[in-house]
Amino acid sequence: MIDNKLTSSAPGLTTLPLKPALLSGLLFTLLLMAISPKTLADATAIAEVDELSNPAKAPIPNLSASNSKTASTRSSAPTETPVALASYYSTLQSYEAEGPYHQNASEVLYGLGLQLQKRGQHRKALKALRRAMHINRVNSGLNSLSQAPMLRGIINSQKSLVHIEPVTTSYNQLLRMHIAAYGRHDPRIIPLLSELGMWHLDAYQFDESDIQIDHLTSAYSLVTSALQLSETSPSSNPAEQIELLRGVALVNFHLSRHQGDGWSSSTSSHYSLSADGFATTNPQRTKILSGASFRRGLMCHQRIIALTAANPNSTLADNIQAQTELADWYLLFNRQSEAMALYQQVQTKIAASDQAETLQQQIFATPRLLPAIRMEHKRGVISDLFMSADVDISDQGWGSSIENIAENRPPGQSPSNKKGLRYKMLDAIKGARFRPQFVDNNPADVSDVTVHLPLIH
């Protein structure tokens, strides 16, 4: 059981362990706020729902037709309809002839949407996926989980188009769907609570409004709710708790870095109502959260080490990684001496193992942008949007001489061309800490390191 102090510092949060009735009440508040129809009442969402709910206004679109308004967002894919897409259009026409809501049309539209996504045609993909979801709801019910893959497809295209608020709206719709299917405190909603919390961290960096902080308070409420639910669930497992603890620590790091006096106390915020079921009316709440961030994150990492050590399925690499992340936490808060002492302890353990070369290469051969669990782009994992730059990194983990900043997208995807991405990358690196490269067990300066920073996961 996690130490009660992890979730007891903020007004409105209870200590752990939670009694089932109390947990139910907390989650009821969180999820009741999440399912409020008012949270979806932005102009974009209303227009989309209206279009889908009126077949006379929105028949199955000719998604292969040329559209000058979206030409600039397309990839270099050929303009003619390829054979793979033509078969979808042909099948849709046959189903349309039998009626506008043929149940098989939903699956065909879903497949078409995925194909359009692969070609980087996300605006067309959104039309297909929304229509697929609408037909599914007509045939299977408003909250049928069979539409969840379609909604996730919509989220993926919205992320690729960097449509931040629509992504938040779609995630909340997905959460309501799972609540309707499983209940408010079923452990099966834990991954989605955590995922939505992590999304708010991505959205936070794009929000420049006076309610920007609501993304962090929402993220905090979601990930702590997921952790509390996991800890009281009979089916909980150490691996799940470890990932949730990492999420709680990560949110605390971002809370500690928030600057400014824009501590929102509004309960009408789109983000607070849609994701944060705990009290947000106290403007001091976030200041309290921020002030205790280091301690709570430290407790999370100490608990991760204990859970990893006690888990018989944990590998040597798992234990080394957990201990390294604790050292990273000290470095993030500029506690250089404690961090370096812990790094040296980890290297001593690596040297004494039968995997010394592999672990050294994996953890210390290259500087890592911290917190590494979220901040650095992982090889083999395609993010919807990430930036790259060449950076000189000191032996104390500071970056300088930032050059060759560029936006990177998955193969076949068009650049977002969003203004300010270069400055976001500069700000991220200037204020960041890196786990330094170690040579012969000592931290070393290194030049021209290519850093990949995901902005949207």
VOLO-851517 format. One record per residue (C-alpha): x, y, z; residue in three letters. Coordinates in steps of 0.2 Angstrom, whole numbers, padded with zeros to 4 digits, always signed. Last residue first. Layout:
N
XYZALA
...
This chain:
457
+0011+0057-0137HIS
+0011+0075-0142ILE
+0026+0086-0139LEU
+0038+0072-0140PRO
+0056+0078-0138LEU
+0070+0070-0148HIS
+0088+0076-0144VAL
+0103+0074-0156THR
+0119+0076-0145VAL
+0130+0088-0153ASP
+0143+0089-0139SER
+0146+0079-0124VAL
+0153+0083-0107ASP
+0156+0069-0095ALA
+0150+0061-0079PRO
+0162+0049-0071ASN
+0160+0030-0070ASN
+0173+0027-0084ASP
+0163+0038-0096VAL
+0145+0043-0090PHE
+0133+0053-0101GLN
+0123+0065-0091PRO
+0105+0063-0085ARG
+0098+0079-0093PHE
+0090+0093-0085ARG
+0078+0105-0094ALA
+0075+0123-0093GLY
+0084+0128-0108LYS
+0079+0112-0117ILE
+0060+0115-0115ALA
+0061+0133-0119ASP
+0070+0130-0135LEU
+0058+0116-0140MET
+0043+0127-0136LYS
+0051+0141-0146TYR
+0053+0131-0161ARG
+0035+0125-0160LEU
+0029+0143-0159GLY
+0018+0143-0174LYS
+0011+0126-0180LYS
+0016+0120-0197ASN
+0009+0103-0193SER
+0021+0095-0205PRO
+0012+0082-0216SER
+0012+0063-0211GLN
+0018+0050-0223GLY
+0032+0044-0212PRO
+0029+0050-0194PRO
+0032+0068-0190ARG
+0047+0078-0185ASN
+0048+0097-0182GLU
+0066+0104-0183ALA
+0078+0113-0172ILE
+0096+0112-0180ASN
+0105+0121-0165GLU
+0105+0122-0146ILE
+0122+0128-0140SER
+0117+0123-0122SER
+0110+0109-0111GLY
+0113+0106-0093TRP
+0116+0089-0085GLY
+0131+0092-0073GLN
+0143+0084-0086ASP
+0137+0097-0098SER
+0126+0094-0113ILE
+0129+0101-0131ASP
+0113+0100-0140VAL
+0107+0096-0158ASP
+0088+0098-0160ALA
+0073+0087-0163SER
+0054+0090-0161MET
+0040+0078-0159PHE
+0022+0076-0165LEU
+0011+0061-0167ASP
+0024+0050-0158SER
+0030+0034-0167ILE
+0039+0022-0155VAL
+0053+0013-0162GLY
+0066+0023-0152ARG
+0058+0032-0138LYS
+0056+0051-0138HIS
+0062+0059-0122GLU
+0051+0068-0110MET
+0040+0054-0103ARG
+0050+0041-0094ILE
+0066+0051-0096ALA
+0060+0065-0084PRO
+0073+0071-0090LEU
+0082+0072-0106LEU
+0094+0057-0107ARG
+0113+0059-0111PRO
+0119+0043-0120THR
+0130+0029-0113ALA
+0122+0029-0096PHE
+0107+0019-0096ILE
+0106+0007-0110GLN
+0125+0006-0114GLN
+0129+0003-0096GLN
+0115-0010-0094LEU
+0122-0020-0109THR
+0140-0019-0104GLU
+0137-0024-0086ALA
+0125-0038-0089GLN
+0134-0051-0078ASP
+0132-0039-0063SER
+0146-0031-0053ALA
+0148-0016-0065ALA
+0130-0013-0065ILE
+0129-0012-0046LYS
+0143+0000-0045THR
+0135+0010-0059GLN
+0119+0012-0048VAL
+0129+0017-0033GLN
+0138+0030-0043GLN
+0121+0037-0050TYR
+0115+0038-0032LEU
+0130+0048-0027ALA
+0128+0059-0042MET
+0109+0063-0038ALA
+0112+0067-0020GLU
+0126+0079-0024SER
+0117+0087-0038GLN
+0100+0091-0029ARG
+0094+0102-0043ASN
+0076+0097-0042PHE
+0078+0087-0058LEU
+0094+0079-0052LEU
+0085+0072-0037TYR
+0072+0064-0048TRP
+0085+0057-0060ASP
+0093+0048-0045ALA
+0076+0040-0041LEU
+0075+0036-0059GLU
+0091+0027-0059THR
+0085+0016-0044GLN
+0070+0010-0054ALA
+0080+0007-0069GLN
+0092-0004-0060ILE
+0078-0014-0052ASN
+0070-0016-0069ASP
+0087-0021-0078ALA
+0090-0034-0064LEU
+0073-0042-0069THR
+0057-0040-0060SER
+0045-0056-0060ASN
+0048-0060-0041PRO
+0041-0042-0037ASN
+0048-0036-0020ALA
+0063-0027-0027ALA
+0051-0018-0040THR
+0038-0014-0027LEU
+0052-0006-0015ALA
+0060+0004-0029ILE
+0043+0010-0035ILE
+0039+0015-0017ARG
+0055+0026-0016GLN
+0050+0034-0033HIS
+0033+0038-0027CYS
+0039+0045-0011MET
+0052+0056-0020LEU
+0037+0062-0031GLY
+0027+0067-0015ARG
+0042+0076-0007ARG
+0047+0086-0023PHE
+0029+0091-0027SER
+0025+0098-0010ALA
+0025+0116-0014GLY
+0016+0113-0031SER
+0001+0105-0023LEU
-0001+0118-0010ILE
+0000+0132-0023LYS
-0012+0122-0034THR
-0025+0122-0020ARG
-0023+0140-0015GLN
-0036+0145-0028PRO
-0050+0134-0019ASN
-0064+0131-0031THR
-0055+0116-0039THR
-0063+0103-0027ALA
-0061+0085-0034PHE
-0069+0079-0050GLY
-0056+0085-0062ASP
-0058+0079-0080ALA
-0072+0087-0089SER
-0077+0100-0077LEU
-0060+0106-0073SER
-0054+0105-0091TYR
-0069+0115-0099HIS
-0067+0128-0085SER
-0084+0132-0076SER
-0077+0128-0059THR
-0065+0142-0059SER
-0052+0144-0046SER
-0038+0145-0058SER
-0020+0149-0051TRP
-0014+0161-0064GLY
+0000+0168-0053ASP
+0014+0163-0064GLY
+0026+0148-0065GLN
+0023+0129-0066HIS
+0038+0119-0063ARG
+0033+0111-0047SER
+0017+0106-0055LEU
+0026+0098-0069HIS
+0036+0087-0057PHE
+0021+0082-0047ASN
+0013+0076-0064VAL
+0028+0065-0067LEU
+0028+0058-0049ALA
+0009+0053-0051VAL
+0013+0045-0068GLY
+0027+0035-0061ARG
+0017+0029-0047LEU
+0004+0024-0060LEU
+0017+0014-0069GLU
+0023+0005-0053ILE
+0005+0002-0048GLN
+0002-0008-0064GLU
+0017-0018-0063ALA
+0014-0022-0045PRO
-0003-0030-0048ASN
-0021-0025-0043SER
-0035-0038-0045SER
-0041-0035-0027PRO
-0043-0017-0031SER
-0040-0004-0017THR
-0023+0001-0023GLU
-0028+0002-0041SER
-0043+0013-0037LEU
-0032+0025-0027GLN
-0019+0025-0041LEU
-0032+0029-0054ALA
-0039+0043-0043SER
-0021+0050-0041THR
-0019+0050-0060VAL
-0035+0058-0063LEU
-0034+0072-0049SER
-0016+0076-0054TYR
-0020+0077-0072ALA
-0035+0089-0069SER
-0024+0100-0058THR
-0011+0100-0071LEU
-0023+0104-0085HIS
-0032+0117-0074ASP
-0015+0127-0074ILE
-0018+0133-0091GLN
-0034+0142-0085ILE
-0027+0160-0089ASP
-0024+0154-0107SER
-0008+0149-0115GLU
-0012+0131-0118ASP
+0000+0121-0129PHE
+0011+0115-0114GLN
-0004+0109-0104TYR
-0011+0099-0118ALA
+0003+0086-0117ASP
+0001+0085-0098LEU
-0018+0084-0100HIS
-0015+0068-0111TRP
-0006+0060-0096MET
-0021+0062-0085GLY
-0032+0055-0099LEU
-0021+0040-0100GLU
-0021+0037-0082SER
-0040+0038-0081LEU
-0041+0026-0096LEU
-0029+0013-0088PRO
-0039+0013-0072ILE
-0056+0011-0081ILE
-0055-0008-0079ARG
-0053-0007-0061PRO
-0072-0004-0059ASP
-0076+0011-0048HIS
-0088+0021-0059ARG
-0096+0007-0068GLY
-0091-0004-0082TYR
-0101+0000-0097ALA
-0107+0017-0093ALA
-0091+0022-0086ILE
-0082+0016-0101HIS
-0092+0027-0113MET
-0090+0041-0101ARG
-0072+0040-0102LEU
-0072+0039-0121LEU
-0082+0055-0122GLN
-0070+0063-0110ASN
-0056+0057-0122TYR
-0065+0065-0137SER
-0067+0082-0128THR
-0049+0082-0123THR
-0044+0078-0141VAL
-0056+0092-0148PRO
-0047+0104-0136GLU
-0030+0100-0143ILE
-0032+0099-0162HIS
-0014+0096-0166VAL
-0019+0089-0183LEU
-0010+0073-0179SER
-0018+0073-0161LYS
-0035+0075-0169GLN
-0031+0060-0181SER
-0027+0049-0166ASN
-0042+0055-0156ILE
-0054+0050-0170ILE
-0046+0033-0171GLY
-0048+0031-0153ARG
-0067+0035-0156LEU
-0068+0022-0169MET
-0060+0009-0158PRO
-0072+0014-0144ALA
-0088+0011-0155GLN
-0090-0007-0150SER
-0090+0000-0132LEU
-0109+0004-0134SER
-0113+0020-0125ASN
-0126+0027-0137LEU
-0133+0010-0143GLY
-0128-0003-0155SER
-0137+0001-0172ASN
-0138+0020-0171VAL
-0122+0021-0161ARG
-0113+0011-0174ASN
-0119+0023-0188ILE
-0113+0038-0178HIS
-0096+0030-0175MET
-0093+0026-0193ALA
-0099+0043-0198ARG
-0086+0051-0186ARG
-0073+0039-0192LEU
-0076+0043-0211ALA
-0076+0062-0208LYS
-0061+0061-0197LEU
-0051+0051-0210ALA
-0055+0065-0222LYS
-0047+0078-0211ARG
-0033+0066-0207HIS
-0026+0062-0224GLN
-0009+0057-0219GLY
-0009+0042-0230ARG
-0009+0030-0215LYS
-0024+0040-0208GLN
-0034+0038-0224LEU
-0032+0019-0222GLN
-0038+0020-0204LEU
-0053+0030-0209GLY
-0057+0017-0223LEU
-0057+0003-0210GLY
-0069+0013-0199TYR
-0080+0017-0214LEU
-0081-0002-0218VAL
-0085-0006-0200GLU
-0099+0006-0199SER
-0106+0002-0216ALA
-0109-0016-0209ASN
-0124-0009-0198GLN
-0133-0002-0213HIS
-0138+0016-0207TYR
-0141+0026-0222PRO
-0151+0012-0231GLY
-0149-0002-0243GLU
-0141+0009-0257ALA
-0129+0015-0244GLU
-0123-0002-0242TYR
-0118-0004-0260SER
-0111+0013-0260GLN
-0100+0009-0245LEU
-0093-0007-0254THR
-0088+0003-0269SER
-0080+0017-0258TYR
-0070+0004-0248TYR
-0064-0005-0264SER
-0058+0012-0271ALA
-0047+0015-0255LEU
-0036+0000-0258ALA
-0036+0003-0277VAL
-0029+0020-0275PRO
-0040+0036-0278THR
-0030+0048-0288GLU
-0021+0062-0279THR
-0005+0053-0276PRO
+0002+0053-0258ALA
+0014+0067-0254SER
+0005+0071-0238SER
-0010+0082-0237ARG
-0013+0097-0226THR
-0011+0110-0240SER
-0024+0101-0250ALA
-0037+0103-0236THR
-0046+0118-0242LYS
-0044+0113-0261SER
-0054+0098-0259ASN
-0052+0084-0271SER
-0065+0070-0270ALA
-0060+0053-0262SER
-0070+0056-0246LEU
-0086+0057-0256ASN
-0096+0059-0240PRO
-0109+0047-0232ILE
-0124+0059-0232PRO
-0123+0074-0221ALA
-0137+0086-0221LYS
-0150+0073-0225ALA
-0141+0061-0214PRO
-0144+0073-0199ASN
-0135+0066-0183SER
-0118+0066-0190LEU
-0118+0085-0195GLU
-0126+0090-0179ASP
-0113+0080-0168VAL
-0099+0088-0178GLU
-0106+0106-0176ALA
-0109+0104-0158ILE
-0091+0097-0155ALA
-0083+0112-0164THR
-0094+0125-0155ALA
-0090+0120-0138ASP
-0103+0111-0128ALA
-0094+0095-0123LEU
-0092+0099-0105THR
-0111+0103-0103LYS
-0115+0085-0106PRO
-0108+0081-0089SER
-0100+0064-0090ILE
-0083+0070-0082ALA
-0091+0079-0068MET
-0100+0063-0063LEU
-0084+0054-0065LEU
-0074+0064-0053LEU
-0088+0065-0040THR
-0092+0047-0041PHE
-0074+0043-0040LEU
-0073+0052-0023LEU
-0089+0044-0017GLY
-0084+0027-0022SER
-0067+0029-0013LEU
-0076+0034+0002LEU
-0088+0019+0002ALA
-0073+0007-0002PRO
-0063+0013+0012LYS
-0048+0022+0007LEU
-0030+0018+0012PRO
-0025+0031+0009LEU
-0028+0049+0013THR
-0042+0060+0006THR
-0040+0074-0006LEU
-0051+0089-0005GLY
-0037+0101+0000PRO
-0020+0094-0006ALA
-0007+0086+0004SER
-0015+0069+0007SER
-0012+0060-0009THR
+0006+0054-0007LEU
+0005+0056+0012LYS
-0004+0040+0013ASN
+0011+0029+0009ASP
+0007+0017-0005ILE
+0000+0000+0000MET
